[in-house]
């Protein structure tokens, strides 16, 4: 084996970059948007916004956003919530999460979105009170994948991280080095929405030739073009009204179109196919909405499980955005509590039924020797006075909340999944 092995002086340097591979490129040059629909980013965003307004696309996108919005949220999944996590949770509670979560999720539709952080001073702390979605057409990426803000004075763009640090959060869906703009579902759905956006009359005229009888006309040799046009007009009258005036010597014949479905049925099949594709794009499955007949319940339940997987994947977008905001606040403040304490925002799905939740609580209480606290029961929807007071025990009773050492609870949930 060779003993002389040379290594790069600085092995941390990135080698495969655009300016090295693709020739002489300015670092500040704007990176084109790789959309399959249009290459110009301004037109692309306008087209996507119009696509999102198409009723079928709007419905399935709204259904997905609502599915994520109804998830519960908390801070600190595993460790016991201490002073530090409690402070961050109070900050998140004051944010407009009902707007922030859908705004971050819009990156799934468009490929990326930009959230501008609103900072405010409270006592000795500087905290983020809101994350506001800003128009995507105002921003571009350069060939170094750095975010640029396009301004009137600097159309080549301002480097956001250098000029406005800790101000703009980039949320990207399936982004890569080659494509920092991300993969937007509206790019995939564009042509389906175009088909669904056209009116019923247009589709009937497009499909009618496949659905109704054909009329053929034979004219004498040497007939003028004017005469041929008159015969064609007469054939159209026969097709539409079954009444026409044709000169003697012209032969008319109807070819019956057998075995074809009606144009109305063809149109409905066309719409169903487009809507099914949109459901698969956004929700991961169409079984939850299109299955009928024998086995429909099992198939629909499978479809809903797939939809849950899609929601589980998409919730990472708002989680990443809010955790970036928490990281920035942690960098500029000396928050109270232990600095080693885990502080992370996360979304989670509450159990589907009270029976399932009761079983989970029972298993958790058996494992830990604790019982639910009044705060946790309040989260379940119970109010003071719903239960009669038991005999007061002299021994202190330990209680638990969802923020305290959740690993045994996760194990209990896995056991219930196998049970059901």
Secondary structure, DSSP 8 states (H G I E B T S, - for coil): --S-----S-TTS----HHHHSSS--TTSB-----SS-SSHHHHHHHHHHHHHSHHHHHHHHHHHHHHHTSEEEE-SSS---HHHHHHHHHHHHS-HHHHHHHHHHHHHHSEEEEEEEEEEETTEEEEEEEEEE-GGGEEEBTT--EEE--SS-TT-EEHHHHSTTTEEEEESS--SS-TT---HHHHHHHHHHHHHS-HHHHHHHHGGGTS-EEEEE--TT--HHHHHHHHHHHHHHHHHS-----TT-EEEEE--TT---HHHHHHHHHHHHHHHHHHHHHS-SHHHH--STTHHHHHHHHHHHHHHHHHHHTHHHHHHHHHHHHHHHHH---SS-TTS---EEEE---SSHHHHHHHHHHHHHHHS-EE-HHHHHHTT--TTSS------SS---EE-TTS-THHHHHHHHHHHHH-
